[in-house]
């Protein structure tokens, strides 16, 4: 997956996830919208078969890129914890 920054201004960020489907961006957007520093986060896919997801993030305070990094760290921790619990269950 490749990340292309499309727009980066004060309080606003949009980036394209080249080669990604909708699953990961939706998880990221959900995590971003739970962050109180994020005013708005959304994912747009023009066409599910041929388009790359574009993620939009707007913050009232702080840099949107910092919010994305924070959300990615939280997702990595949650997924790692789930992987361990699942692996323990199935042996």
PDB file of N, CA, C and O in Angstrom, chain B, residues numbered from 101:
ATOM      1  N   UNK B 101       0.854  -1.164   0.000  1.00  0.00           N
ATOM      2  CA  UNK B 101       0.000   0.000   0.000  1.00  0.00           C
ATOM      3  C   UNK B 101       0.906   1.236   0.000  1.00  0.00           C
ATOM      4  O   UNK B 101       1.851   1.328   0.783  1.00  0.00           O
ATOM      5  N   UNK B 102       0.610   2.146  -0.860  1.00  0.00           N
ATOM      6  CA  UNK B 102       1.347   3.397  -0.975  1.00  0.00           C
ATOM      7  C   UNK B 102       0.453   4.534  -0.488  1.00  0.00           C
ATOM      8  O   UNK B 102      -0.758   4.519  -0.710  1.00  0.00           O
ATOM      9  N   UNK B 103       1.056   5.520   0.180  1.00  0.00           N
ATOM     10  CA  UNK B 103       0.321   6.683   0.666  1.00  0.00           C
ATOM     11  C   UNK B 103       0.745   7.906  -0.140  1.00  0.00           C
ATOM     12  O   UNK B 103       1.932   8.208  -0.260  1.00  0.00           O
ATOM     13  N   UNK B 104      -0.247   8.604  -0.690  1.00  0.00           N
ATOM     14  CA  UNK B 104       0.019   9.844  -1.422  1.00  0.00           C
ATOM     15  C   UNK B 104      -0.713  10.980  -0.720  1.00  0.00           C
ATOM     16  O   UNK B 104      -1.939  10.958  -0.602  1.00  0.00           O
ATOM     17  N   UNK B 105       0.045  11.978  -0.252  1.00  0.00           N
ATOM     18  CA  UNK B 105      -0.568  13.154   0.366  1.00  0.00           C
ATOM     19  C   UNK B 105      -1.156  14.004  -0.753  1.00  0.00           C
ATOM     20  O   UNK B 105      -0.452  14.392  -1.685  1.00  0.00           O
ATOM     21  N   UNK B 106      -2.441  14.287  -0.654  1.00  0.00           N
ATOM     22  CA  UNK B 106      -3.123  15.089  -1.670  1.00  0.00           C
ATOM     23  C   UNK B 106      -3.240  16.548  -1.244  1.00  0.00           C
ATOM     24  O   UNK B 106      -3.139  17.454  -2.071  1.00  0.00           O
ATOM     25  N   UNK B 107      -3.454  16.769   0.053  1.00  0.00           N
ATOM     26  CA  UNK B 107      -3.614  18.125   0.568  1.00  0.00           C
ATOM     27  C   UNK B 107      -3.161  18.140   2.020  1.00  0.00           C
ATOM     28  O   UNK B 107      -3.548  17.280   2.812  1.00  0.00           O
ATOM     29  N   UNK B 108      -2.342  19.119   2.357  1.00  0.00           N
ATOM     30  CA  UNK B 108      -1.904  19.273   3.743  1.00  0.00           C
ATOM     31  C   UNK B 108      -1.829  20.761   4.040  1.00  0.00           C
ATOM     32  O   UNK B 108      -0.908  21.457   3.611  1.00  0.00           O
ATOM     33  N   UNK B 109      -2.820  21.226   4.782  1.00  0.00           N
ATOM     34  CA  UNK B 109      -2.897  22.622   5.183  1.00  0.00           C
ATOM     35  C   UNK B 109      -3.165  22.661   6.676  1.00  0.00           C
ATOM     36  O   UNK B 109      -3.377  21.621   7.299  1.00  0.00           O
ATOM     37  N   UNK B 110      -3.158  23.835   7.242  1.00  0.00           N
ATOM     38  CA  UNK B 110      -3.422  23.961   8.670  1.00  0.00           C
ATOM     39  C   UNK B 110      -4.795  23.371   8.999  1.00  0.00           C
ATOM     40  O   UNK B 110      -5.825  23.861   8.535  1.00  0.00           O
ATOM     41  N   UNK B 111      -4.789  22.328   9.797  1.00  0.00           N
ATOM     42  CA  UNK B 111      -6.033  21.718  10.243  1.00  0.00           C
ATOM     43  C   UNK B 111      -6.689  20.764   9.263  1.00  0.00           C
ATOM     44  O   UNK B 111      -7.729  20.188   9.583  1.00  0.00           O
ATOM     45  N   UNK B 112      -6.118  20.575   8.075  1.00  0.00           N
ATOM     46  CA  UNK B 112      -6.724  19.691   7.086  1.00  0.00           C
ATOM     47  C   UNK B 112      -5.681  18.812   6.415  1.00  0.00           C
ATOM     48  O   UNK B 112      -4.568  19.246   6.115  1.00  0.00           O
ATOM     49  N   UNK B 113      -6.069  17.581   6.192  1.00  0.00           N
ATOM     50  CA  UNK B 113      -5.192  16.620   5.531  1.00  0.00           C
ATOM     51  C   UNK B 113      -6.055  15.673   4.711  1.00  0.00           C
ATOM     52  O   UNK B 113      -7.105  15.221   5.169  1.00  0.00           O
ATOM     53  N   UNK B 114      -5.609  15.379   3.504  1.00  0.00           N
ATOM     54  CA  UNK B 114      -6.241  14.316   2.723  1.00  0.00           C
ATOM     55  C   UNK B 114      -5.128  13.516   2.066  1.00  0.00           C
ATOM     56  O   UNK B 114      -4.127  14.059   1.599  1.00  0.00           O
ATOM     57  N   UNK B 115      -5.339  12.206   2.048  1.00  0.00           N
ATOM     58  CA  UNK B 115      -4.343  11.318   1.448  1.00  0.00           C
ATOM     59  C   UNK B 115      -5.023  10.137   0.793  1.00  0.00           C
ATOM     60  O   UNK B 115      -6.105   9.707   1.193  1.00  0.00           O
ATOM     61  N   UNK B 116      -4.350   9.622  -0.236  1.00  0.00           N
ATOM     62  CA  UNK B 116      -4.854   8.486  -1.001  1.00  0.00           C
ATOM     63  C   UNK B 116      -4.081   7.242  -0.593  1.00  0.00           C
ATOM     64  O   UNK B 116      -2.864   7.290  -0.411  1.00  0.00           O
ATOM     65  N   UNK B 117      -4.783   6.140  -0.451  1.00  0.00           N
ATOM     66  CA  UNK B 117      -4.166   4.860  -0.121  1.00  0.00           C
ATOM     67  C   UNK B 117      -4.181   3.988  -1.384  1.00  0.00           C
ATOM     68  O   UNK B 117      -5.156   3.294  -1.672  1.00  0.00           O
ATOM     69  N   UNK B 118      -3.091   4.047  -2.110  1.00  0.00           N
ATOM     70  CA  UNK B 118      -2.984   3.351  -3.392  1.00  0.00           C
ATOM     71  C   UNK B 118      -2.861   1.848  -3.140  1.00  0.00           C
ATOM     72  O   UNK B 118      -1.986   1.392  -2.403  1.00  0.00           O
ATOM     73  N   UNK B 119      -3.752   1.099  -3.766  1.00  0.00           N
ATOM     74  CA  UNK B 119      -3.718  -0.348  -3.653  1.00  0.00           C
ATOM     75  C   UNK B 119      -4.489  -0.907  -2.466  1.00  0.00           C
ATOM     76  O   UNK B 119      -4.464  -2.114  -2.225  1.00  0.00           O
ATOM     77  N   UNK B 120      -5.171  -0.048  -1.728  1.00  0.00           N
ATOM     78  CA  UNK B 120      -5.934  -0.503  -0.558  1.00  0.00           C
ATOM     79  C   UNK B 120      -7.401  -0.698  -0.925  1.00  0.00           C
ATOM     80  O   UNK B 120      -7.914  -0.066  -1.848  1.00  0.00           O
ATOM     81  N   UNK B 121      -8.069  -1.588  -0.183  1.00  0.00           N
ATOM     82  CA  UNK B 121      -9.517  -1.682  -0.325  1.00  0.00           C
ATOM     83  C   UNK B 121     -10.132  -0.773   0.739  1.00  0.00           C
ATOM     84  O   UNK B 121      -9.421   0.040   1.331  1.00  0.00           O
ATOM     85  N   UNK B 122     -11.414  -0.891   0.989  1.00  0.00           N
ATOM     86  CA  UNK B 122     -12.099   0.006   1.922  1.00  0.00           C
ATOM     87  C   UNK B 122     -11.959  -0.401   3.388  1.00  0.00           C
ATOM     88  O   UNK B 122     -12.262   0.402   4.270  1.00  0.00           O
ATOM     89  N   UNK B 123     -11.517  -1.601   3.667  1.00  0.00           N
ATOM     90  CA  UNK B 123     -11.505  -2.121   5.035  1.00  0.00           C
ATOM     91  C   UNK B 123     -10.619  -1.313   5.970  1.00  0.00           C
ATOM     92  O   UNK B 123     -11.090  -0.809   6.990  1.00  0.00           O
ATOM     93  N   UNK B 124      -9.358  -1.186   5.637  1.00  0.00           N
ATOM     94  CA  UNK B 124      -8.422  -0.483   6.508  1.00  0.00           C
ATOM     95  C   UNK B 124      -8.768   0.995   6.675  1.00  0.00           C
ATOM     96  O   UNK B 124      -8.771   1.486   7.804  1.00  0.00           O
ATOM     97  N   UNK B 125      -9.058   1.724   5.598  1.00  0.00           N
ATOM     98  CA  UNK B 125      -9.406   3.137   5.772  1.00  0.00           C
ATOM     99  C   UNK B 125     -10.628   3.345   6.666  1.00  0.00           C
ATOM    100  O   UNK B 125     -10.689   4.328   7.405  1.00  0.00           O
ATOM    101  N   UNK B 126     -11.597   2.436   6.610  1.00  0.00           N
ATOM    102  CA  UNK B 126     -12.777   2.578   7.455  1.00  0.00           C
ATOM    103  C   UNK B 126     -12.424   2.409   8.932  1.00  0.00           C
ATOM    104  O   UNK B 126     -12.948   3.129   9.782  1.00  0.00           O
ATOM    105  N   UNK B 127     -11.535   1.458   9.241  1.00  0.00           N
ATOM    106  CA  UNK B 127     -11.061   1.306  10.623  1.00  0.00           C
ATOM    107  C   UNK B 127     -10.354   2.563  11.095  1.00  0.00           C
ATOM    108  O   UNK B 127     -10.573   3.029  12.213  1.00  0.00           O
ATOM    109  N   UNK B 128      -9.503   3.109  10.236  1.00  0.00           N
ATOM    110  CA  UNK B 128      -8.759   4.320  10.568  1.00  0.00           C
ATOM    111  C   UNK B 128      -9.700   5.494  10.814  1.00  0.00           C
ATOM    112  O   UNK B 128      -9.523   6.232  11.782  1.00  0.00           O
ATOM    113  N   UNK B 129     -10.690   5.674   9.957  1.00  0.00           N
ATOM    114  CA  UNK B 129     -11.652   6.766  10.094  1.00  0.00           C
ATOM    115  C   UNK B 129     -12.450   6.629  11.389  1.00  0.00           C
ATOM    116  O   UNK B 129     -12.701   7.619  12.075  1.00  0.00           O
ATOM    117  N   UNK B 130     -12.843   5.408  11.718  1.00  0.00           N
ATOM    118  CA  UNK B 130     -13.583   5.176  12.971  1.00  0.00           C
ATOM    119  C   UNK B 130     -12.735   5.580  14.173  1.00  0.00           C
ATOM    120  O   UNK B 130     -13.230   6.221  15.100  1.00  0.00           O
ATOM    121  N   UNK B 131     -11.466   5.205  14.158  1.00  0.00           N
ATOM    122  CA  UNK B 131     -10.559   5.553  15.251  1.00  0.00           C
ATOM    123  C   UNK B 131     -10.332   7.069  15.304  1.00  0.00           C
ATOM    124  O   UNK B 131     -10.291   7.650  16.388  1.00  0.00           O
ATOM    125  N   UNK B 132     -10.188   7.702  14.149  1.00  0.00           N
ATOM    126  CA  UNK B 132      -9.992   9.155  14.105  1.00  0.00           C
ATOM    127  C   UNK B 132     -11.204   9.902  14.643  1.00  0.00           C
ATOM    128  O   UNK B 132     -11.058  10.882  15.373  1.00  0.00           O
ATOM    129  N   UNK B 133     -12.396   9.445  14.286  1.00  0.00           N
ATOM    130  CA  UNK B 133     -13.603  10.129  14.753  1.00  0.00           C
ATOM    131  C   UNK B 133     -13.821   9.975  16.258  1.00  0.00           C
ATOM    132  O   UNK B 133     -14.595  10.730  16.848  1.00  0.00           O
ATOM    133  N   UNK B 134     -13.158   9.019  16.879  1.00  0.00           N
ATOM    134  CA  UNK B 134     -13.242   8.860  18.338  1.00  0.00           C
ATOM    135  C   UNK B 134     -12.294   9.815  19.063  1.00  0.00           C
ATOM    136  O   UNK B 134     -12.391   9.982  20.279  1.00  0.00           O
ATOM    137  N   UNK B 135     -11.387  10.435  18.329  1.00  0.00           N
ATOM    138  CA  UNK B 135     -10.409  11.357  18.898  1.00  0.00           C
ATOM    139  C   UNK B 135     -11.041  12.744  19.041  1.00  0.00           C
ATOM    140  O   UNK B 135     -11.577  13.288  18.075  1.00  0.00           O
ATOM    141  N   UNK B 136     -10.977  13.308  20.241  1.00  0.00           N
ATOM    142  CA  UNK B 136     -11.606  14.608  20.491  1.00  0.00           C
ATOM    143  C   UNK B 136     -10.945  15.762  19.747  1.00  0.00           C
ATOM    144  O   UNK B 136     -11.563  16.810  19.559  1.00  0.00           O
ATOM    145  N   UNK B 137      -9.701  15.584  19.324  1.00  0.00           N
ATOM    146  CA  UNK B 137      -9.031  16.652  18.573  1.00  0.00           C
ATOM    147  C   UNK B 137      -9.442  16.658  17.102  1.00  0.00           C
ATOM    148  O   UNK B 137      -9.123  17.595  16.371  1.00  0.00           O
ATOM    149  N   UNK B 138     -10.145  15.621  16.670  1.00  0.00           N
ATOM    150  CA  UNK B 138     -10.566  15.508  15.271  1.00  0.00           C
ATOM    151  C   UNK B 138     -12.006  15.996  15.127  1.00  0.00           C
ATOM    152  O   UNK B 138     -12.918  15.475  15.769  1.00  0.00           O
ATOM    153  N   UNK B 139     -12.193  17.003  14.274  1.00  0.00           N
ATOM    154  CA  UNK B 139     -13.538  17.518  13.982  1.00  0.00           C
ATOM    155  C   UNK B 139     -14.280  16.612  13.007  1.00  0.00           C
ATOM    156  O   UNK B 139     -15.491  16.414  13.117  1.00  0.00           O
ATOM    157  N   UNK B 140     -13.529  16.066  12.050  1.00  0.00           N
ATOM    158  CA  UNK B 140     -14.157  15.316  10.973  1.00  0.00           C
ATOM    159  C   UNK B 140     -13.139  14.375  10.347  1.00  0.00           C
ATOM    160  O   UNK B 140     -12.001  14.764  10.086  1.00  0.00           O
ATOM    161  N   UNK B 141     -13.545  13.165  10.115  1.00  0.00           N
ATOM    162  CA  UNK B 141     -12.730  12.213   9.358  1.00  0.00           C
ATOM    163  C   UNK B 141     -13.674  11.371   8.512  1.00  0.00           C
ATOM    164  O   UNK B 141     -14.730  10.947   8.982  1.00  0.00           O
ATOM    165  N   UNK B 142     -13.290  11.134   7.268  1.00  0.00           N
ATOM    166  CA  UNK B 142     -14.129  10.349   6.365  1.00  0.00           C
ATOM    167  C   UNK B 142     -13.251   9.702   5.306  1.00  0.00           C
ATOM    168  O   UNK B 142     -12.103  10.088   5.085  1.00  0.00           O
ATOM    169  N   UNK B 143     -13.836   8.710   4.667  1.00  0.00           N
ATOM    170  CA  UNK B 143     -13.163   7.994   3.587  1.00  0.00           C
ATOM    171  C   UNK B 143     -14.072   8.030   2.364  1.00  0.00           C
ATOM    172  O   UNK B 143     -15.281   7.825   2.465  1.00  0.00           O
ATOM    173  N   UNK B 144     -13.474   8.293   1.219  1.00  0.00           N
ATOM    174  CA  UNK B 144     -14.235   8.338  -0.027  1.00  0.00           C
ATOM    175  C   UNK B 144     -13.620   7.352  -1.015  1.00  0.00           C
ATOM    176  O   UNK B 144     -12.403   7.301  -1.189  1.00  0.00           O
ATOM    177  N   UNK B 145     -14.481   6.575  -1.654  1.00  0.00           N
ATOM    178  CA  UNK B 145     -14.047   5.673  -2.720  1.00  0.00           C
ATOM    179  C   UNK B 145     -14.969   5.928  -3.907  1.00  0.00           C
ATOM    180  O   UNK B 145     -16.172   5.677  -3.837  1.00  0.00           O
ATOM    181  N   UNK B 146     -14.397   6.427  -4.992  1.00  0.00           N
ATOM    182  CA  UNK B 146     -15.208   6.761  -6.171  1.00  0.00           C
ATOM    183  C   UNK B 146     -15.895   5.532  -6.755  1.00  0.00           C
ATOM    184  O   UNK B 146     -17.075   5.574  -7.100  1.00  0.00           O
ATOM    185  N   UNK B 147     -15.148   4.443  -6.861  1.00  0.00           N
ATOM    186  CA  UNK B 147     -15.693   3.186  -7.362  1.00  0.00           C
ATOM    187  C   UNK B 147     -14.930   2.045  -6.695  1.00  0.00           C
ATOM    188  O   UNK B 147     -13.702   2.016  -6.760  1.00  0.00           O
ATOM    189  N   UNK B 148     -15.621   1.112  -6.060  1.00  0.00           N
ATOM    190  CA  UNK B 148     -14.932   0.072  -5.278  1.00  0.00           C
ATOM    191  C   UNK B 148     -14.005  -0.843  -6.083  1.00  0.00           C
ATOM    192  O   UNK B 148     -13.114  -1.463  -5.502  1.00  0.00           O
ATOM    193  N   UNK B 149     -14.186  -0.944  -7.377  1.00  0.00           N
ATOM    194  CA  UNK B 149     -13.347  -1.842  -8.170  1.00  0.00           C
ATOM    195  C   UNK B 149     -12.126  -1.171  -8.788  1.00  0.00           C
ATOM    196  O   UNK B 149     -11.139  -1.841  -9.090  1.00  0.00           O
ATOM    197  N   UNK B 150     -12.184   0.135  -8.978  1.00  0.00           N
ATOM    198  CA  UNK B 150     -11.081   0.792  -9.694  1.00  0.00           C
ATOM    199  C   UNK B 150     -10.460   1.979  -8.967  1.00  0.00           C
ATOM    200  O   UNK B 150      -9.414   2.469  -9.393  1.00  0.00           O
ATOM    201  N   UNK B 151     -11.056   2.444  -7.909  1.00  0.00           N
ATOM    202  CA  UNK B 151     -10.556   3.648  -7.244  1.00  0.00           C
ATOM    203  C   UNK B 151      -9.826   3.319  -5.948  1.00  0.00           C
ATOM    204  O   UNK B 151     -10.112   2.316  -5.294  1.00  0.00           O
ATOM    205  N   UNK B 152      -8.894   4.170  -5.595  1.00  0.00           N
ATOM    206  CA  UNK B 152      -8.191   4.070  -4.324  1.00  0.00           C
ATOM    207  C   UNK B 152      -8.916   4.912  -3.281  1.00  0.00           C
ATOM    208  O   UNK B 152      -9.417   5.989  -3.603  1.00  0.00           O
ATOM    209  N   UNK B 153      -8.982   4.441  -2.033  1.00  0.00           N
ATOM    210  CA  UNK B 153      -9.633   5.216  -0.984  1.00  0.00           C
ATOM    211  C   UNK B 153      -8.880   6.516  -0.710  1.00  0.00           C
ATOM    212  O   UNK B 153      -7.650   6.558  -0.729  1.00  0.00           O
ATOM    213  N   UNK B 154      -9.643   7.564  -0.459  1.00  0.00           N
ATOM    214  CA  UNK B 154      -9.082   8.850  -0.048  1.00  0.00           C
ATOM    215  C   UNK B 154      -9.621   9.143   1.346  1.00  0.00           C
ATOM    216  O   UNK B 154     -10.829   9.096   1.578  1.00  0.00           O
ATOM    217  N   UNK B 155      -8.716   9.447   2.268  1.00  0.00           N
ATOM    218  CA  UNK B 155      -9.084   9.747   3.651  1.00  0.00           C
ATOM    219  C   UNK B 155      -8.944  11.249   3.872  1.00  0.00           C
ATOM    220  O   UNK B 155      -7.936  11.853   3.507  1.00  0.00           O
ATOM    221  N   UNK B 156      -9.980  11.844   4.479  1.00  0.00           N
ATOM    222  CA  UNK B 156      -9.996  13.260   4.813  1.00  0.00           C
ATOM    223  C   UNK B 156      -9.987  13.386   6.333  1.00  0.00           C
ATOM    224  O   UNK B 156     -10.713  12.672   7.025  1.00  0.00           O
ATOM    225  N   UNK B 157      -9.160  14.298   6.852  1.00  0.00           N
ATOM    226  CA  UNK B 157      -9.097  14.539   8.295  1.00  0.00           C
ATOM    227  C   UNK B 157      -9.050  16.050   8.524  1.00  0.00           C
ATOM    228  O   UNK B 157      -8.272  16.765   7.893  1.00  0.00           O
ATOM    229  N   UNK B 158      -9.904  16.519   9.445  1.00  0.00           N
ATOM    230  CA  UNK B 158      -9.895  17.934   9.826  1.00  0.00           C
ATOM    231  C   UNK B 158      -9.839  18.023  11.342  1.00  0.00           C
ATOM    232  O   UNK B 158     -10.603  17.355  12.038  1.00  0.00           O
ATOM    233  N   UNK B 159      -8.935  18.848  11.851  1.00  0.00           N
ATOM    234  CA  UNK B 159      -8.792  19.034  13.286  1.00  0.00           C
ATOM    235  C   UNK B 159      -8.994  20.502  13.643  1.00  0.00           C
ATOM    236  O   UNK B 159      -8.684  21.393  12.852  1.00  0.00           O
ATOM    237  N   UNK B 160      -9.521  20.746  14.852  1.00  0.00           N
ATOM    238  CA  UNK B 160      -9.678  22.108  15.355  1.00  0.00           C
ATOM    239  C   UNK B 160      -8.370  22.597  15.957  1.00  0.00           C
ATOM    240  O   UNK B 160      -8.007  23.768  15.840  1.00  0.00           O
ATOM    241  N   UNK B 161      -7.669  21.666  16.605  1.00  0.00           N
ATOM    242  CA  UNK B 161      -6.371  22.011  17.178  1.00  0.00           C
ATOM    243  C   UNK B 161      -5.417  20.852  16.920  1.00  0.00           C
ATOM    244  O   UNK B 161      -5.831  19.695  16.848  1.00  0.00           O
ATOM    245  N   UNK B 162      -4.164  21.171  16.785  1.00  0.00           N
ATOM    246  CA  UNK B 162      -3.191  20.132  16.499  1.00  0.00           C
ATOM    247  C   UNK B 162      -3.139  19.805  15.020  1.00  0.00           C
ATOM    248  O   UNK B 162      -4.004  20.208  14.242  1.00  0.00           O
ATOM    249  N   UNK B 163      -2.113  19.073  14.654  1.00  0.00           N
ATOM    250  CA  UNK B 163      -1.919  18.690  13.258  1.00  0.00           C
ATOM    251  C   UNK B 163      -2.701  17.418  12.945  1.00  0.00           C
ATOM    252  O   UNK B 163      -2.662  16.460  13.717  1.00  0.00           O
ATOM    253  N   UNK B 164      -3.404  17.404  11.830  1.00  0.00           N
ATOM    254  CA  UNK B 164      -4.117  16.189  11.438  1.00  0.00           C
ATOM    255  C   UNK B 164      -3.188  14.989  11.289  1.00  0.00           C
ATOM    256  O   UNK B 164      -3.581  13.863  11.592  1.00  0.00           O
ATOM    257  N   UNK B 165      -1.976  15.215  10.831  1.00  0.00           N
ATOM    258  CA  UNK B 165      -1.037  14.104  10.670  1.00  0.00           C
ATOM    259  C   UNK B 165      -0.700  13.468  12.017  1.00  0.00           C
ATOM    260  O   UNK B 165      -0.496  12.257  12.103  1.00  0.00           O
ATOM    261  N   UNK B 166      -0.641  14.292  13.074  1.00  0.00           N
ATOM    262  CA  UNK B 166      -0.402  13.743  14.412  1.00  0.00           C
ATOM    263  C   UNK B 166      -1.569  12.859  14.854  1.00  0.00           C
ATOM    264  O   UNK B 166      -1.365  11.819  15.480  1.00  0.00           O
ATOM    265  N   UNK B 167      -2.787  13.278  14.527  1.00  0.00           N
ATOM    266  CA  UNK B 167      -3.972  12.487  14.870  1.00  0.00           C
ATOM    267  C   UNK B 167      -3.961  11.154  14.122  1.00  0.00           C
ATOM    268  O   UNK B 167      -4.349  10.126  14.677  1.00  0.00           O
ATOM    269  N   UNK B 168      -3.518  11.170  12.867  1.00  0.00           N
ATOM    270  CA  UNK B 168      -3.451   9.932  12.075  1.00  0.00           C
ATOM    271  C   UNK B 168      -2.419   8.985  12.675  1.00  0.00           C
ATOM    272  O   UNK B 168      -2.677   7.789  12.813  1.00  0.00           O
ATOM    273  N   UNK B 169      -1.252   9.516  13.030  1.00  0.00           N
ATOM    274  CA  UNK B 169      -0.206   8.674  13.635  1.00  0.00           C
ATOM    275  C   UNK B 169      -0.697   8.071  14.940  1.00  0.00           C
ATOM    276  O   UNK B 169      -0.471   6.890  15.206  1.00  0.00           O
ATOM    277  N   UNK B 170      -1.369   8.877  15.759  1.00  0.00           N
ATOM    278  CA  UNK B 170      -1.914   8.389  17.030  1.00  0.00           C
ATOM    279  C   UNK B 170      -2.937   7.269  16.785  1.00  0.00           C
ATOM    280  O   UNK B 170      -2.912   6.241  17.462  1.00  0.00           O
ATOM    281  N   UNK B 171      -3.823   7.473  15.825  1.00  0.00           N
ATOM    282  CA  UNK B 171      -4.848   6.466  15.512  1.00  0.00           C
ATOM    283  C   UNK B 171      -4.202   5.179  15.002  1.00  0.00           C
ATOM    284  O   UNK B 171      -4.648   4.084  15.345  1.00  0.00           O
ATOM    285  N   UNK B 172      -3.162   5.303  14.193  1.00  0.00           N
ATOM    286  CA  UNK B 172      -2.473   4.121  13.676  1.00  0.00           C
ATOM    287  C   UNK B 172      -1.802   3.330  14.796  1.00  0.00           C
ATOM    288  O   UNK B 172      -1.823   2.099  14.792  1.00  0.00           O
ATOM    289  N   UNK B 173      -1.210   4.038  15.749  1.00  0.00           N
ATOM    290  CA  UNK B 173      -0.585   3.360  16.896  1.00  0.00           C
ATOM    291  C   UNK B 173      -1.637   2.614  17.714  1.00  0.00           C
ATOM    292  O   UNK B 173      -1.413   1.475  18.125  1.00  0.00           O
ATOM    293  N   UNK B 174      -2.784   3.254  17.950  1.00  0.00           N
ATOM    294  CA  UNK B 174      -3.852   2.615  18.716  1.00  0.00           C
ATOM    295  C   UNK B 174      -4.381   1.375  17.993  1.00  0.00           C
ATOM    296  O   UNK B 174      -4.618   0.341  18.617  1.00  0.00           O
ATOM    297  N   UNK B 175      -4.561   1.482  16.691  1.00  0.00           N
ATOM    298  CA  UNK B 175      -5.027   0.325  15.915  1.00  0.00           C
ATOM    299  C   UNK B 175      -4.016  -0.814  15.968  1.00  0.00           C
ATOM    300  O   UNK B 175      -4.397  -1.977  16.104  1.00  0.00           O
ATOM    301  N   UNK B 176      -2.739  -0.491  15.863  1.00  0.00           N
ATOM    302  CA  UNK B 176      -1.700  -1.523  15.918  1.00  0.00           C
ATOM    303  C   UNK B 176      -1.733  -2.244  17.261  1.00  0.00           C
ATOM    304  O   UNK B 176      -1.595  -3.466  17.315  1.00  0.00           O
ATOM    305  N   UNK B 177      -1.915  -1.489  18.347  1.00  0.00           N
ATOM    306  CA  UNK B 177      -1.990  -2.108  19.678  1.00  0.00           C
ATOM    307  C   UNK B 177      -3.215  -3.007  19.803  1.00  0.00           C
ATOM    308  O   UNK B 177      -3.122  -4.126  20.307  1.00  0.00           O
ATOM    309  N   UNK B 178      -4.364  -2.513  19.343  1.00  0.00           N
ATOM    310  CA  UNK B 178      -5.599  -3.292  19.434  1.00  0.00           C
ATOM    311  C   UNK B 178      -5.515  -4.564  18.593  1.00  0.00           C
ATOM    312  O   UNK B 178      -5.920  -5.636  19.044  1.00  0.00           O
ATOM    313  N   UNK B 179      -4.999  -4.451  17.390  1.00  0.00           N
ATOM    314  CA  UNK B 179      -4.890  -5.622  16.516  1.00  0.00           C
ATOM    315  C   UNK B 179      -3.865  -6.618  17.053  1.00  0.00           C
ATOM    316  O   UNK B 179      -4.067  -7.828  16.949  1.00  0.00           O
ATOM    317  N   UNK B 180      -2.776  -6.126  17.620  1.00  0.00           N
ATOM    318  CA  UNK B 180      -1.784  -7.013  18.219  1.00  0.00           C
ATOM    319  C   UNK B 180      -2.358  -7.777  19.395  1.00  0.00           C
ATOM    320  O   UNK B 180      -2.101  -8.969  19.560  1.00  0.00           O
ATOM    321  N   UNK B 181      -3.133  -7.085  20.208  1.00  0.00           N
ATOM    322  CA  UNK B 181      -3.774  -7.724  21.360  1.00  0.00           C
ATOM    323  C   UNK B 181      -4.773  -8.785  20.895  1.00  0.00           C
ATOM    324  O   UNK B 181      -4.827  -9.882  21.451  1.00  0.00           O
ATOM    325  N   UNK B 182      -5.560  -8.451  19.874  1.00  0.00           N
ATOM    326  CA  UNK B 182      -6.524  -9.407  19.342  1.00  0.00           C
ATOM    327  C   UNK B 182      -5.811 -10.625  18.763  1.00  0.00           C
ATOM    328  O   UNK B 182      -6.229 -11.759  18.997  1.00  0.00           O
ATOM    329  N   UNK B 183      -4.730 -10.394  18.005  1.00  0.00           N
ATOM    330  CA  UNK B 183      -3.976 -11.492  17.412  1.00  0.00           C
ATOM    331  C   UNK B 183      -3.481 -12.444  18.489  1.00  0.00           C
ATOM    332  O   UNK B 183      -3.579 -13.660  18.331  1.00  0.00           O
ATOM    333  N   UNK B 184      -2.945 -11.901  19.595  1.00  0.00           N
ATOM    334  CA  UNK B 184      -2.442 -12.740  20.681  1.00  0.00           C
ATOM    335  C   UNK B 184      -3.573 -13.542  21.320  1.00  0.00           C
ATOM    336  O   UNK B 184      -3.433 -14.745  21.544  1.00  0.00           O
ATOM    337  N   UNK B 185      -4.681 -12.888  21.610  1.00  0.00           N
ATOM    338  CA  UNK B 185      -5.810 -13.588  22.227  1.00  0.00           C
ATOM    339  C   UNK B 185      -6.350 -14.680  21.311  1.00  0.00           C
ATOM    340  O   UNK B 185      -6.658 -15.782  21.764  1.00  0.00           O
ATOM    341  N   UNK B 186      -6.461 -14.375  20.035  1.00  0.00           N
ATOM    342  CA  UNK B 186      -6.976 -15.364  19.085  1.00  0.00           C
ATOM    343  C   UNK B 186      -6.009 -16.543  18.956  1.00  0.00           C
ATOM    344  O   UNK B 186      -6.428 -17.700  18.938  1.00  0.00           O
ATOM    345  N   UNK B 187      -4.713 -16.237  18.867  1.00  0.00           N
ATOM    346  CA  UNK B 187      -3.712 -17.298  18.760  1.00  0.00           C
ATOM    347  C   UNK B 187      -3.723 -18.207  19.984  1.00  0.00           C
ATOM    348  O   UNK B 187      -3.542 -19.419  19.866  1.00  0.00           O
ATOM    349  N   UNK B 188      -3.938 -17.618  21.162  1.00  0.00           N
ATOM    350  CA  UNK B 188      -4.018 -18.399  22.387  1.00  0.00           C
ATOM    351  C   UNK B 188      -5.226 -19.331  22.367  1.00  0.00           C
ATOM    352  O   UNK B 188      -5.163 -20.437  22.902  1.00  0.00           O
ATOM    353  N   UNK B 189      -6.319 -18.894  21.755  1.00  0.00           N
ATOM    354  CA  UNK B 189      -7.531 -19.709  21.690  1.00  0.00           C
ATOM    355  C   UNK B 189      -7.389 -20.893  20.744  1.00  0.00           C
ATOM    356  O   UNK B 189      -7.834 -22.002  21.038  1.00  0.00           O
ATOM    357  N   UNK B 190      -6.765 -20.636  19.616  1.00  0.00           N
ATOM    358  CA  UNK B 190      -6.683 -21.689  18.606  1.00  0.00           C
ATOM    359  C   UNK B 190      -5.418 -22.508  18.686  1.00  0.00           C
ATOM    360  O   UNK B 190      -5.253 -23.482  17.952  1.00  0.00           O
ATOM    361  N   UNK B 191      -4.525 -22.118  19.575  1.00  0.00           N
ATOM    362  CA  UNK B 191      -3.306 -22.909  19.842  1.00  0.00           C
ATOM    363  C   UNK B 191      -2.282 -22.698  18.841  1.00  0.00           C
ATOM    364  O   UNK B 191      -1.206 -23.288  18.925  1.00  0.00           O
TER     365      UNK B 191
END
